[in-house]
Every structure is written in structure tokens, then in C-alpha cells.
């Protein structure tokens, strides 16, 4: 069995593959192109664990790993950093560190929600952000009108009549 670790970024992933003794078999930068991660993984033993830190773009990376027939292990980035205690952080060292934790069985993994649940959560989060932004903008408009002493003779500034007055 091989141990695979990905240090993922926005446009590329740094991959390290090690054997059970910790010997590095390959280290490679993989550009994020359609199918590139699956192509990289195709060389290694199916079902091998692949450690991935919880970065902002982990959804599609985990999906690629699963589609390739490997076992993604989503890592709690903060806990892993504390456990490794590295002063110098580089892509190479991060990926090697994740593999070390995998090999010795102390990798701090988090639960990977199923795709449908992830989508529902993301939709809910996005809606919450958009509603908050809408409220901020409305408050800003009210504040600006108040600063200049503009009184609008409608009860709801953002109702039909209020919007007509604003345009």
C-alpha cells in the first residue's frame, strides 16, 4: 500500500507518494486541469489513502479522489499543523508531514459529508451571506439618506413606491 498526500492550492496540488517504510516514491506538482488528479492517481494502488487538508477548494478534490477509486482522508489543518510543529512550511514539507501522520496512524481526520449534503449546506451558507449583504446595502442606503437629511414619505423605502423614489 502507498500513502498519498496532497497539499492543495487554488491552481495546483503538490503530491507526495510514500511506501509503508516512508520512502518517497514520487513528489510532483499537479496543475489543476480536468482529470489531472485522477491521471496522477491511476499509477498507484487503488484504495490507497489520500490525505487532503481542509482548504477552500476541497470539495472537487475529494470528488476526484473518490472517482479514481481511492480513499480520501480530509485532514483538520489546524490540528495537523500543531502535531507536526514545523517552523518552515513548504508544500513539500506539508505533504510529507501529512504522510508521516498517516503512516503512524495519528492523522487528524474530519468527516467528509456526502455530496448532496455538501451541496445543501453550501446553498444555505451562500443564501445567508447574500441575505446579510442585502441587509447591509439597505442599511447603507438608509444611513446615507439620514446623513443628508433626506426624508422619504413612504413606510417601506424598498417597497414599490420607495424604489421608484430611489431611481
Number of C-alpha atoms within 10 A of each C-alpha: 12 22 25 30 29 28 23 23 15 11 9 16 22 19 26 27 22 20 15 14 10 14 10 16 12 11 17 13 15 17 14 15 9 9 11 15 20 17 13 13 21 13 8 15 13 14 15 16 20 26 28 26 24 18 16 9 12 16 15 10 19 21 13 20 21 15 11 18 15 21 17 22 23 20 22 17 17 11 13 20 16 9 15 14 11 13 7 7 10 12 17 17 15 23 24 24 21 29 28 20 16 22 18 9 9 12 21 20 19 13 9 14 11 9 13 9 11 13 13 11 13 12 11 12 12 12 12 12 11 12 12 12 12 12 12 12 12 14 12 12 14 15 13 12 13 12 9 8 9 11 9 14 10 13 9 11 17 13 11 10 13 15 12 10 13 10 5
